[in-house]
């Protein structure tokens, strides 16, 4: 095992842990029965600034971490196939 494989494996483990923690930190998006009865639409200040909330930032961070996990996994497979 080369240095690149060890570093990539460590990044995979770290990215996996980050995804788990960020997903657990997000609020549930299930509105339940209130959404079914009332239609689920609320035009409040919170809804207008949804991209700046903590949940939106966590969602964006989850997407970035997932892409990083995917790219590093592909790179690790390519590196390990050339080292054999």
FIKOL-853501 format. One record per atom (N, C-alpha, C, O): x, y, z; atom name; residue number from 1; residue in three letters; chain. Coordinates in steps of 0.1 Angstrom, whole numbers. Atoms other than C-alpha are relative to their C-alpha. Layout:
<tiza u="X" v="Y" w="Z" site="CA" pos="NUM" code="ALA" unit="A"/>
...
! end
This chain:
<tiza u="8" v="-12" w="0" site="N" pos="1" code="UNK" unit="A"/>
<tiza u="0" v="0" w="0" site="CA" pos="1" code="UNK" unit="A"/>
<tiza u="9" v="12" w="0" site="C" pos="1" code="UNK" unit="A"/>
<tiza u="18" v="14" w="8" site="O" pos="1" code="UNK" unit="A"/>
<tiza u="-8" v="-12" w="1" site="N" pos="2" code="UNK" unit="A"/>
<tiza u="14" v="33" w="-10" site="CA" pos="2" code="UNK" unit="A"/>
<tiza u="-5" v="11" w="8" site="C" pos="2" code="UNK" unit="A"/>
<tiza u="-16" v="10" w="14" site="O" pos="2" code="UNK" unit="A"/>
<tiza u="4" v="-12" w="-8" site="N" pos="3" code="UNK" unit="A"/>
<tiza u="12" v="67" w="7" site="CA" pos="3" code="UNK" unit="A"/>
<tiza u="-13" v="6" w="-6" site="C" pos="3" code="UNK" unit="A"/>
<tiza u="-22" v="10" w="2" site="O" pos="3" code="UNK" unit="A"/>
<tiza u="12" v="-6" w="6" site="N" pos="4" code="UNK" unit="A"/>
<tiza u="-15" v="79" w="-18" site="CA" pos="4" code="UNK" unit="A"/>
<tiza u="-12" v="-8" w="5" site="C" pos="4" code="UNK" unit="A"/>
<tiza u="-23" v="-2" w="7" site="O" pos="4" code="UNK" unit="A"/>
<tiza u="11" v="9" w="-4" site="N" pos="5" code="UNK" unit="A"/>
<tiza u="-37" v="49" w="-9" site="CA" pos="5" code="UNK" unit="A"/>
<tiza u="-4" v="3" w="15" site="C" pos="5" code="UNK" unit="A"/>
<tiza u="-16" v="3" w="19" site="O" pos="5" code="UNK" unit="A"/>
<tiza u="2" v="-3" w="-14" site="N" pos="6" code="UNK" unit="A"/>
<tiza u="-33" v="56" w="28" site="CA" pos="6" code="UNK" unit="A"/>
<tiza u="-7" v="13" w="2" site="C" pos="6" code="UNK" unit="A"/>
<tiza u="-16" v="14" w="10" site="O" pos="6" code="UNK" unit="A"/>
<tiza u="6" v="-14" w="-2" site="N" pos="7" code="UNK" unit="A"/>
<tiza u="-41" v="93" w="25" site="CA" pos="7" code="UNK" unit="A"/>
<tiza u="-14" v="0" w="-6" site="C" pos="7" code="UNK" unit="A"/>
<tiza u="-23" v="5" w="1" site="O" pos="7" code="UNK" unit="A"/>
<tiza u="13" v="0" w="6" site="N" pos="8" code="UNK" unit="A"/>
<tiza u="-71" v="86" w="2" site="CA" pos="8" code="UNK" unit="A"/>
<tiza u="-10" v="-8" w="9" site="C" pos="8" code="UNK" unit="A"/>
<tiza u="-21" v="-4" w="11" site="O" pos="8" code="UNK" unit="A"/>
<tiza u="8" v="7" w="-10" site="N" pos="9" code="UNK" unit="A"/>
<tiza u="-84" v="60" w="27" site="CA" pos="9" code="UNK" unit="A"/>
<tiza u="-4" v="8" w="12" site="C" pos="9" code="UNK" unit="A"/>
<tiza u="-15" v="7" w="17" site="O" pos="9" code="UNK" unit="A"/>
<tiza u="3" v="-8" w="-11" site="N" pos="10" code="UNK" unit="A"/>
<tiza u="-81" v="84" w="55" site="CA" pos="10" code="UNK" unit="A"/>
<tiza u="-10" v="11" w="-3" site="C" pos="10" code="UNK" unit="A"/>
<tiza u="-19" v="14" w="5" site="O" pos="10" code="UNK" unit="A"/>
<tiza u="10" v="-10" w="5" site="N" pos="11" code="UNK" unit="A"/>
<tiza u="-100" v="111" w="35" site="CA" pos="11" code="UNK" unit="A"/>
<tiza u="-14" v="-7" w="-1" site="C" pos="11" code="UNK" unit="A"/>
<tiza u="-24" v="0" w="2" site="O" pos="11" code="UNK" unit="A"/>
<tiza u="13" v="7" w="1" site="N" pos="12" code="UNK" unit="A"/>
<tiza u="-127" v="85" w="28" site="CA" pos="12" code="UNK" unit="A"/>
<tiza u="-7" v="-2" w="14" site="C" pos="12" code="UNK" unit="A"/>
<tiza u="-19" v="1" w="15" site="O" pos="12" code="UNK" unit="A"/>
<tiza u="5" v="2" w="-14" site="N" pos="13" code="UNK" unit="A"/>
<tiza u="-131" v="77" w="65" site="CA" pos="13" code="UNK" unit="A"/>
<tiza u="-5" v="13" w="5" site="C" pos="13" code="UNK" unit="A"/>
<tiza u="-16" v="14" w="11" site="O" pos="13" code="UNK" unit="A"/>
<tiza u="4" v="-13" w="-5" site="N" pos="14" code="UNK" unit="A"/>
<tiza u="-132" v="114" w="74" site="CA" pos="14" code="UNK" unit="A"/>
<tiza u="-12" v="5" w="-7" site="C" pos="14" code="UNK" unit="A"/>
<tiza u="-21" v="11" w="0" site="O" pos="14" code="UNK" unit="A"/>
<tiza u="12" v="-5" w="8" site="N" pos="15" code="UNK" unit="A"/>
<tiza u="-157" v="123" w="46" site="CA" pos="15" code="UNK" unit="A"/>
<tiza u="-12" v="-8" w="4" site="C" pos="15" code="UNK" unit="A"/>
<tiza u="-23" v="-2" w="5" site="O" pos="15" code="UNK" unit="A"/>
<tiza u="11" v="8" w="-4" site="N" pos="16" code="UNK" unit="A"/>
<tiza u="-179" v="94" w="57" site="CA" pos="16" code="UNK" unit="A"/>
<tiza u="-5" v="5" w="14" site="C" pos="16" code="UNK" unit="A"/>
<tiza u="-17" v="6" w="16" site="O" pos="16" code="UNK" unit="A"/>
<tiza u="4" v="-5" w="-13" site="N" pos="17" code="UNK" unit="A"/>
<tiza u="-179" v="106" w="93" site="CA" pos="17" code="UNK" unit="A"/>
<tiza u="-7" v="14" w="-1" site="C" pos="17" code="UNK" unit="A"/>
<tiza u="-16" v="17" w="7" site="O" pos="17" code="UNK" unit="A"/>
<tiza u="6" v="-14" w="2" site="N" pos="18" code="UNK" unit="A"/>
<tiza u="-186" v="142" w="82" site="CA" pos="18" code="UNK" unit="A"/>
<tiza u="-14" v="-1" w="-5" site="C" pos="18" code="UNK" unit="A"/>
<tiza u="-23" v="6" w="0" site="O" pos="18" code="UNK" unit="A"/>
<tiza u="14" v="1" w="6" site="N" pos="19" code="UNK" unit="A"/>
<tiza u="-216" v="131" w="61" site="CA" pos="19" code="UNK" unit="A"/>
<tiza u="-10" v="-5" w="11" site="C" pos="19" code="UNK" unit="A"/>
<tiza u="-21" v="0" w="12" site="O" pos="19" code="UNK" unit="A"/>
<tiza u="9" v="5" w="-10" site="N" pos="20" code="UNK" unit="A"/>
<tiza u="-230" v="111" w="90" site="CA" pos="20" code="UNK" unit="A"/>
<tiza u="-3" v="10" w="11" site="C" pos="20" code="UNK" unit="A"/>
<tiza u="-15" v="12" w="14" site="O" pos="20" code="UNK" unit="A"/>
<tiza u="2" v="-10" w="-10" site="N" pos="21" code="UNK" unit="A"/>
<tiza u="-226" v="139" w="115" site="CA" pos="21" code="UNK" unit="A"/>
<tiza u="-9" v="12" w="-5" site="C" pos="21" code="UNK" unit="A"/>
<tiza u="-18" v="17" w="2" site="O" pos="21" code="UNK" unit="A"/>
<tiza u="8" v="-11" w="5" site="N" pos="22" code="UNK" unit="A"/>
<tiza u="-240" v="166" w="92" site="CA" pos="22" code="UNK" unit="A"/>
<tiza u="-15" v="-4" w="-3" site="C" pos="22" code="UNK" unit="A"/>
<tiza u="-24" v="4" w="0" site="O" pos="22" code="UNK" unit="A"/>
<tiza u="13" v="4" w="2" site="N" pos="23" code="UNK" unit="A"/>
<tiza u="-270" v="145" w="83" site="CA" pos="23" code="UNK" unit="A"/>
<tiza u="-8" v="-1" w="13" site="C" pos="23" code="UNK" unit="A"/>
<tiza u="-20" v="2" w="14" site="O" pos="23" code="UNK" unit="A"/>
<tiza u="6" v="1" w="-13" site="N" pos="24" code="UNK" unit="A"/>
<tiza u="-277" v="138" w="119" site="CA" pos="24" code="UNK" unit="A"/>
<tiza u="-3" v="14" w="6" site="C" pos="24" code="UNK" unit="A"/>
<tiza u="-13" v="15" w="14" site="O" pos="24" code="UNK" unit="A"/>
<tiza u="2" v="-14" w="-5" site="N" pos="25" code="UNK" unit="A"/>
<tiza u="-275" v="176" w="127" site="CA" pos="25" code="UNK" unit="A"/>
<tiza u="-11" v="7" w="-7" site="C" pos="25" code="UNK" unit="A"/>
<tiza u="-16" v="17" w="-2" site="O" pos="25" code="UNK" unit="A"/>
<tiza u="10" v="-7" w="7" site="N" pos="26" code="UNK" unit="A"/>
<tiza u="-301" v="185" w="101" site="CA" pos="26" code="UNK" unit="A"/>
<tiza u="-14" v="-3" w="6" site="C" pos="26" code="UNK" unit="A"/>
<tiza u="-16" v="-13" w="12" site="O" pos="26" code="UNK" unit="A"/>
<tiza u="13" v="2" w="-5" site="N" pos="27" code="UNK" unit="A"/>
<tiza u="-337" v="190" w="111" site="CA" pos="27" code="UNK" unit="A"/>
<tiza u="-8" v="-8" w="-10" site="C" pos="27" code="UNK" unit="A"/>
<tiza u="-5" v="-9" w="-22" site="O" pos="27" code="UNK" unit="A"/>
<tiza u="8" v="8" w="8" site="N" pos="28" code="UNK" unit="A"/>
<tiza u="-364" v="167" w="98" site="CA" pos="28" code="UNK" unit="A"/>
<tiza u="-9" v="9" w="-9" site="C" pos="28" code="UNK" unit="A"/>
<tiza u="-14" v="20" w="-5" site="O" pos="28" code="UNK" unit="A"/>
<tiza u="8" v="-8" w="9" site="N" pos="29" code="UNK" unit="A"/>
<tiza u="-383" v="180" w="67" site="CA" pos="29" code="UNK" unit="A"/>
<tiza u="-14" v="-4" w="0" site="C" pos="29" code="UNK" unit="A"/>
<tiza u="-22" v="1" w="-8" site="O" pos="29" code="UNK" unit="A"/>
<tiza u="13" v="5" w="0" site="N" pos="30" code="UNK" unit="A"/>
<tiza u="-414" v="161" w="75" site="CA" pos="30" code="UNK" unit="A"/>
<tiza u="-9" v="9" w="8" site="C" pos="30" code="UNK" unit="A"/>
<tiza u="-7" v="12" w="19" site="O" pos="30" code="UNK" unit="A"/>
<tiza u="10" v="-9" w="-6" site="N" pos="31" code="UNK" unit="A"/>
<tiza u="-443" v="185" w="82" site="CA" pos="31" code="UNK" unit="A"/>
<tiza u="-12" v="-8" w="7" site="C" pos="31" code="UNK" unit="A"/>
<tiza u="-19" v="-2" w="15" site="O" pos="31" code="UNK" unit="A"/>
<tiza u="11" v="8" w="-6" site="N" pos="32" code="UNK" unit="A"/>
<tiza u="-467" v="157" w="91" site="CA" pos="32" code="UNK" unit="A"/>
<tiza u="-14" v="4" w="-5" site="C" pos="32" code="UNK" unit="A"/>
<tiza u="-16" v="8" w="-16" site="O" pos="32" code="UNK" unit="A"/>
<tiza u="14" v="-2" w="3" site="N" pos="33" code="UNK" unit="A"/>
<tiza u="-504" v="162" w="92" site="CA" pos="33" code="UNK" unit="A"/>
<tiza u="-3" v="15" w="-3" site="C" pos="33" code="UNK" unit="A"/>
<tiza u="-13" v="18" w="-11" site="O" pos="33" code="UNK" unit="A"/>
<tiza u="2" v="-14" w="2" site="N" pos="34" code="UNK" unit="A"/>
<tiza u="-502" v="200" w="93" site="CA" pos="34" code="UNK" unit="A"/>
<tiza u="2" v="4" w="-15" site="C" pos="34" code="UNK" unit="A"/>
<tiza u="-6" v="11" w="-20" site="O" pos="34" code="UNK" unit="A"/>
<tiza u="-2" v="-2" w="14" site="N" pos="35" code="UNK" unit="A"/>
<tiza u="-488" v="200" w="58" site="CA" pos="35" code="UNK" unit="A"/>
<tiza u="-11" v="-5" w="-9" site="C" pos="35" code="UNK" unit="A"/>
<tiza u="-14" v="1" w="-19" site="O" pos="35" code="UNK" unit="A"/>
<tiza u="10" v="6" w="8" site="N" pos="36" code="UNK" unit="A"/>
<tiza u="-514" v="177" w="45" site="CA" pos="36" code="UNK" unit="A"/>
<tiza u="-13" v="8" w="0" site="C" pos="36" code="UNK" unit="A"/>
<tiza u="-21" v="9" w="-10" site="O" pos="36" code="UNK" unit="A"/>
<tiza u="12" v="-7" w="-1" site="N" pos="37" code="UNK" unit="A"/>
<tiza u="-543" v="197" w="58" site="CA" pos="37" code="UNK" unit="A"/>
<tiza u="1" v="15" w="-5" site="C" pos="37" code="UNK" unit="A"/>
<tiza u="-8" v="19" w="-13" site="O" pos="37" code="UNK" unit="A"/>
<tiza u="-1" v="-14" w="3" site="N" pos="38" code="UNK" unit="A"/>
<tiza u="-530" v="232" w="53" site="CA" pos="38" code="UNK" unit="A"/>
<tiza u="7" v="3" w="-14" site="C" pos="38" code="UNK" unit="A"/>
<tiza u="8" v="14" w="-18" site="O" pos="38" code="UNK" unit="A"/>
<tiza u="-6" v="-2" w="13" site="N" pos="39" code="UNK" unit="A"/>
<tiza u="-512" v="226" w="20" site="CA" pos="39" code="UNK" unit="A"/>
<tiza u="15" v="2" w="1" site="C" pos="39" code="UNK" unit="A"/>
<tiza u="22" v="0" w="-10" site="O" pos="39" code="UNK" unit="A"/>
<tiza u="-15" v="0" w="-2" site="N" pos="40" code="UNK" unit="A"/>
<tiza u="-477" v="230" w="34" site="CA" pos="40" code="UNK" unit="A"/>
<tiza u="6" v="13" w="-5" site="C" pos="40" code="UNK" unit="A"/>
<tiza u="19" v="13" w="-6" site="O" pos="40" code="UNK" unit="A"/>
<tiza u="-6" v="-13" w="6" site="N" pos="41" code="UNK" unit="A"/>
<tiza u="-472" v="266" w="20" site="CA" pos="41" code="UNK" unit="A"/>
<tiza u="0" v="10" w="11" site="C" pos="41" code="UNK" unit="A"/>
<tiza u="-11" v="13" w="17" site="O" pos="41" code="UNK" unit="A"/>
<tiza u="-1" v="-11" w="-10" site="N" pos="42" code="UNK" unit="A"/>
<tiza u="-460" v="293" w="44" site="CA" pos="42" code="UNK" unit="A"/>
<tiza u="9" v="11" w="-6" site="C" pos="42" code="UNK" unit="A"/>
<tiza u="21" v="9" w="-7" site="O" pos="42" code="UNK" unit="A"/>
<tiza u="-8" v="-11" w="5" site="N" pos="43" code="UNK" unit="A"/>
<tiza u="-448" v="326" w="29" site="CA" pos="43" code="UNK" unit="A"/>
<tiza u="4" v="9" w="11" site="C" pos="43" code="UNK" unit="A"/>
<tiza u="-2" v="20" w="12" site="O" pos="43" code="UNK" unit="A"/>
<tiza u="-5" v="-9" w="-11" site="N" pos="44" code="UNK" unit="A"/>
<tiza u="-430" v="340" w="59" site="CA" pos="44" code="UNK" unit="A"/>
<tiza u="14" v="4" w="-3" site="C" pos="44" code="UNK" unit="A"/>
<tiza u="20" v="1" w="-14" site="O" pos="44" code="UNK" unit="A"/>
<tiza u="-14" v="-5" w="2" site="N" pos="45" code="UNK" unit="A"/>
<tiza u="-397" v="357" w="63" site="CA" pos="45" code="UNK" unit="A"/>
<tiza u="10" v="-11" w="0" site="C" pos="45" code="UNK" unit="A"/>
<tiza u="20" v="-11" w="-8" site="O" pos="45" code="UNK" unit="A"/>
<tiza u="-9" v="11" w="-1" site="N" pos="46" code="UNK" unit="A"/>
<tiza u="-381" v="324" w="71" site="CA" pos="46" code="UNK" unit="A"/>
<tiza u="0" v="-7" w="-14" site="C" pos="46" code="UNK" unit="A"/>
<tiza u="11" v="-11" w="-19" site="O" pos="46" code="UNK" unit="A"/>
<tiza u="1" v="6" w="13" site="N" pos="47" code="UNK" unit="A"/>
<tiza u="-393" v="309" w="38" site="CA" pos="47" code="UNK" unit="A"/>
<tiza u="7" v="8" w="-11" site="C" pos="47" code="UNK" unit="A"/>
<tiza u="13" v="2" w="-20" site="O" pos="47" code="UNK" unit="A"/>
<tiza u="-7" v="-9" w="10" site="N" pos="48" code="UNK" unit="A"/>
<tiza u="-380" v="339" w="18" site="CA" pos="48" code="UNK" unit="A"/>
<tiza u="15" v="-1" w="1" site="C" pos="48" code="UNK" unit="A"/>
<tiza u="22" v="1" w="-9" site="O" pos="48" code="UNK" unit="A"/>
<tiza u="-15" v="1" w="-2" site="N" pos="49" code="UNK" unit="A"/>
<tiza u="-345" v="335" w="33" site="CA" pos="49" code="UNK" unit="A"/>
<tiza u="5" v="-14" w="3" site="C" pos="49" code="UNK" unit="A"/>
<tiza u="14" v="-16" w="11" site="O" pos="49" code="UNK" unit="A"/>
<tiza u="-3" v="14" w="-3" site="N" pos="50" code="UNK" unit="A"/>
<tiza u="-343" v="298" w="32" site="CA" pos="50" code="UNK" unit="A"/>
<tiza u="14" v="-4" w="-3" site="C" pos="50" code="UNK" unit="A"/>
<tiza u="20" v="-13" w="4" site="O" pos="50" code="UNK" unit="A"/>
<tiza u="-13" v="3" w="3" site="N" pos="51" code="UNK" unit="A"/>
<tiza u="-309" v="297" w="16" site="CA" pos="51" code="UNK" unit="A"/>
<tiza u="11" v="4" w="10" site="C" pos="51" code="UNK" unit="A"/>
<tiza u="22" v="-1" w="9" site="O" pos="51" code="UNK" unit="A"/>
<tiza u="-9" v="-5" w="-10" site="N" pos="52" code="UNK" unit="A"/>
<tiza u="-293" v="315" w="45" site="CA" pos="52" code="UNK" unit="A"/>
<tiza u="-1" v="-7" w="14" site="C" pos="52" code="UNK" unit="A"/>
<tiza u="6" v="-4" w="23" site="O" pos="52" code="UNK" unit="A"/>
<tiza u="2" v="6" w="-13" site="N" pos="53" code="UNK" unit="A"/>
<tiza u="-305" v="292" w="73" site="CA" pos="53" code="UNK" unit="A"/>
<tiza u="11" v="-11" w="3" site="C" pos="53" code="UNK" unit="A"/>
<tiza u="18" v="-15" w="-6" site="O" pos="53" code="UNK" unit="A"/>
<tiza u="-9" v="10" w="-4" site="N" pos="54" code="UNK" unit="A"/>
<tiza u="-285" v="267" w="92" site="CA" pos="54" code="UNK" unit="A"/>
<tiza u="-2" v="-13" w="-7" site="C" pos="54" code="UNK" unit="A"/>
<tiza u="7" v="-20" w="-11" site="O" pos="54" code="UNK" unit="A"/>
<tiza u="3" v="13" w="7" site="N" pos="55" code="UNK" unit="A"/>
<tiza u="-303" v="238" w="76" site="CA" pos="55" code="UNK" unit="A"/>
<tiza u="4" v="0" w="-15" site="C" pos="55" code="UNK" unit="A"/>
<tiza u="8" v="-10" w="-20" site="O" pos="55" code="UNK" unit="A"/>
<tiza u="-4" v="-1" w="14" site="N" pos="56" code="UNK" unit="A"/>
<tiza u="-296" v="251" w="41" site="CA" pos="56" code="UNK" unit="A"/>
<tiza u="15" v="-1" w="-1" site="C" pos="56" code="UNK" unit="A"/>
<tiza u="20" v="-8" w="-10" site="O" pos="56" code="UNK" unit="A"/>
<tiza u="-15" v="1" w="0" site="N" pos="57" code="UNK" unit="A"/>
<tiza u="-259" v="254" w="49" site="CA" pos="57" code="UNK" unit="A"/>
<tiza u="4" v="-14" w="3" site="C" pos="57" code="UNK" unit="A"/>
<tiza u="14" v="-19" w="-3" site="O" pos="57" code="UNK" unit="A"/>
<tiza u="-3" v="14" w="-3" site="N" pos="58" code="UNK" unit="A"/>
<tiza u="-259" v="219" w="64" site="CA" pos="58" code="UNK" unit="A"/>
<tiza u="-3" v="-9" w="-12" site="C" pos="58" code="UNK" unit="A"/>
<tiza u="5" v="-18" w="-15" site="O" pos="58" code="UNK" unit="A"/>
<tiza u="4" v="7" w="12" site="N" pos="59" code="UNK" unit="A"/>
<tiza u="-276" v="206" w="33" site="CA" pos="59" code="UNK" unit="A"/>
<tiza u="11" v="2" w="-11" site="C" pos="59" code="UNK" unit="A"/>
<tiza u="14" v="-8" w="-18" site="O" pos="59" code="UNK" unit="A"/>
<tiza u="-11" v="-3" w="10" site="N" pos="60" code="UNK" unit="A"/>
<tiza u="-250" v="223" w="10" site="CA" pos="60" code="UNK" unit="A"/>
<tiza u="13" v="-7" w="4" site="C" pos="60" code="UNK" unit="A"/>
<tiza u="19" v="-13" w="-5" site="O" pos="60" code="UNK" unit="A"/>
<tiza u="-12" v="6" w="-5" site="N" pos="61" code="UNK" unit="A"/>
<tiza u="-222" v="209" w="32" site="CA" pos="61" code="UNK" unit="A"/>
<tiza u="-1" v="-15" w="-2" site="C" pos="61" code="UNK" unit="A"/>
<tiza u="9" v="-22" w="-5" site="O" pos="61" code="UNK" unit="A"/>
<tiza u="2" v="14" w="2" site="N" pos="62" code="UNK" unit="A"/>
<tiza u="-237" v="174" w="29" site="CA" pos="62" code="UNK" unit="A"/>
<tiza u="2" v="-3" w="-15" site="C" pos="62" code="UNK" unit="A"/>
<tiza u="9" v="-13" w="-18" site="O" pos="62" code="UNK" unit="A"/>
<tiza u="-2" v="2" w="14" site="N" pos="63" code="UNK" unit="A"/>
<tiza u="-238" v="177" w="-9" site="CA" pos="63" code="UNK" unit="A"/>
<tiza u="15" v="0" w="-4" site="C" pos="63" code="UNK" unit="A"/>
<tiza u="20" v="-8" w="-12" site="O" pos="63" code="UNK" unit="A"/>
<tiza u="-15" v="-1" w="3" site="N" pos="64" code="UNK" unit="A"/>
<tiza u="-201" v="188" w="-10" site="CA" pos="64" code="UNK" unit="A"/>
<tiza u="7" v="-12" w="5" site="C" pos="64" code="UNK" unit="A"/>
<tiza u="16" v="-17" w="-2" site="O" pos="64" code="UNK" unit="A"/>
<tiza u="-6" v="12" w="-6" site="N" pos="65" code="UNK" unit="A"/>
<tiza u="-191" v="160" w="13" site="CA" pos="65" code="UNK" unit="A"/>
<tiza u="-2" v="-13" w="-8" site="C" pos="65" code="UNK" unit="A"/>
<tiza u="6" v="-21" w="-10" site="O" pos="65" code="UNK" unit="A"/>
<tiza u="3" v="12" w="8" site="N" pos="66" code="UNK" unit="A"/>
<tiza u="-209" v="134" w="-8" site="CA" pos="66" code="UNK" unit="A"/>
<tiza u="8" v="0" w="-13" site="C" pos="66" code="UNK" unit="A"/>
<tiza u="12" v="-10" w="-18" site="O" pos="66" code="UNK" unit="A"/>
<tiza u="-8" v="-1" w="12" site="N" pos="67" code="UNK" unit="A"/>
<tiza u="-192" v="147" w="-40" site="CA" pos="67" code="UNK" unit="A"/>
<tiza u="15" v="-4" w="3" site="C" pos="67" code="UNK" unit="A"/>
<tiza u="21" v="-11" w="-5" site="O" pos="67" code="UNK" unit="A"/>
<tiza u="-14" v="3" w="-4" site="N" pos="68" code="UNK" unit="A"/>
<tiza u="-158" v="146" w="-22" site="CA" pos="68" code="UNK" unit="A"/>
<tiza u="1" v="-15" w="2" site="C" pos="68" code="UNK" unit="A"/>
<tiza u="11" v="-21" w="-2" site="O" pos="68" code="UNK" unit="A"/>
<tiza u="-1" v="14" w="-2" site="N" pos="69" code="UNK" unit="A"/>
<tiza u="-165" v="110" w="-11" site="CA" pos="69" code="UNK" unit="A"/>
<tiza u="0" v="-8" w="-13" site="C" pos="69" code="UNK" unit="A"/>
<tiza u="7" v="-17" w="-14" site="O" pos="69" code="UNK" unit="A"/>
<tiza u="1" v="6" w="13" site="N" pos="70" code="UNK" unit="A"/>
<tiza u="-175" v="100" w="-46" site="CA" pos="70" code="UNK" unit="A"/>
<tiza u="13" v="1" w="-8" site="C" pos="70" code="UNK" unit="A"/>
<tiza u="18" v="-9" w="-13" site="O" pos="70" code="UNK" unit="A"/>
<tiza u="-12" v="-3" w="7" site="N" pos="71" code="UNK" unit="A"/>
<tiza u="-144" v="116" w="-62" site="CA" pos="71" code="UNK" unit="A"/>
<tiza u="12" v="-8" w="6" site="C" pos="71" code="UNK" unit="A"/>
<tiza u="20" v="-14" w="-2" site="O" pos="71" code="UNK" unit="A"/>
<tiza u="-11" v="7" w="-6" site="N" pos="72" code="UNK" unit="A"/>
<tiza u="-120" v="102" w="-37" site="CA" pos="72" code="UNK" unit="A"/>
<tiza u="-1" v="-15" w="-1" site="C" pos="72" code="UNK" unit="A"/>
<tiza u="9" v="-22" w="-3" site="O" pos="72" code="UNK" unit="A"/>
<tiza u="2" v="14" w="2" site="N" pos="73" code="UNK" unit="A"/>
<tiza u="-135" v="67" w="-40" site="CA" pos="73" code="UNK" unit="A"/>
<tiza u="5" v="-4" w="-14" site="C" pos="73" code="UNK" unit="A"/>
<tiza u="12" v="-14" w="-16" site="O" pos="73" code="UNK" unit="A"/>
<tiza u="-4" v="3" w="14" site="N" pos="74" code="UNK" unit="A"/>
<tiza u="-130" v="68" w="-78" site="CA" pos="74" code="UNK" unit="A"/>
<tiza u="15" v="1" w="-1" site="C" pos="74" code="UNK" unit="A"/>
<tiza u="22" v="-7" w="-7" site="O" pos="74" code="UNK" unit="A"/>
<tiza u="-14" v="-2" w="1" site="N" pos="75" code="UNK" unit="A"/>
<tiza u="-95" v="81" w="-74" site="CA" pos="75" code="UNK" unit="A"/>
<tiza u="8" v="-11" w="7" site="C" pos="75" code="UNK" unit="A"/>
<tiza u="18" v="-16" w="2" site="O" pos="75" code="UNK" unit="A"/>
<tiza u="-6" v="11" w="-8" site="N" pos="76" code="UNK" unit="A"/>
<tiza u="-86" v="54" w="-48" site="CA" pos="76" code="UNK" unit="A"/>
<tiza u="-1" v="-13" w="-9" site="C" pos="76" code="UNK" unit="A"/>
<tiza u="9" v="-20" w="-9" site="O" pos="76" code="UNK" unit="A"/>
<tiza u="1" v="12" w="9" site="N" pos="77" code="UNK" unit="A"/>
<tiza u="-99" v="27" w="-72" site="CA" pos="77" code="UNK" unit="A"/>
<tiza u="10" v="1" w="-12" site="C" pos="77" code="UNK" unit="A"/>
<tiza u="16" v="-9" w="-15" site="O" pos="77" code="UNK" unit="A"/>
<tiza u="-10" v="-1" w="12" site="N" pos="78" code="UNK" unit="A"/>
<tiza u="-78" v="41" w="-101" site="CA" pos="78" code="UNK" unit="A"/>
<tiza u="14" v="-1" w="5" site="C" pos="78" code="UNK" unit="A"/>
<tiza u="22" v="-8" w="-2" site="O" pos="78" code="UNK" unit="A"/>
<tiza u="-14" v="1" w="-5" site="N" pos="79" code="UNK" unit="A"/>
<tiza u="-47" v="44" w="-79" site="CA" pos="79" code="UNK" unit="A"/>
<tiza u="3" v="-14" w="3" site="C" pos="79" code="UNK" unit="A"/>
<tiza u="14" v="-19" w="0" site="O" pos="79" code="UNK" unit="A"/>
<tiza u="-2" v="14" w="-3" site="N" pos="80" code="UNK" unit="A"/>
<tiza u="-51" v="9" w="-66" site="CA" pos="80" code="UNK" unit="A"/>
<tiza u="1" v="-9" w="-12" site="C" pos="80" code="UNK" unit="A"/>
<tiza u="8" v="-20" w="-11" site="O" pos="80" code="UNK" unit="A"/>
<tiza u="-1" v="9" w="11" site="N" pos="81" code="UNK" unit="A"/>
<tiza u="-56" v="-6" w="-100" site="CA" pos="81" code="UNK" unit="A"/>
<tiza u="13" v="2" w="-8" site="C" pos="81" code="UNK" unit="A"/>
<tiza u="18" v="-7" w="-14" site="O" pos="81" code="UNK" unit="A"/>
<tiza u="-13" v="-2" w="6" site="N" pos="82" code="UNK" unit="A"/>
<tiza u="-24" v="10" w="-113" site="CA" pos="82" code="UNK" unit="A"/>
<tiza u="12" v="-6" w="8" site="C" pos="82" code="UNK" unit="A"/>
<tiza u="22" v="-9" w="3" site="O" pos="82" code="UNK" unit="A"/>
<tiza u="-11" v="4" w="-9" site="N" pos="83" code="UNK" unit="A"/>
<tiza u="-3" v="-1" w="-83" site="CA" pos="83" code="UNK" unit="A"/>
<tiza u="1" v="-16" w="0" site="C" pos="83" code="UNK" unit="A"/>
<tiza u="11" v="-21" w="5" site="O" pos="83" code="UNK" unit="A"/>
<tiza u="-1" v="14" w="0" site="N" pos="84" code="UNK" unit="A"/>
<tiza u="-10" v="-38" w="-89" site="CA" pos="84" code="UNK" unit="A"/>
<tiza u="8" v="-6" w="-11" site="C" pos="84" code="UNK" unit="A"/>
<tiza u="10" v="-18" w="-12" site="O" pos="84" code="UNK" unit="A"/>
! end
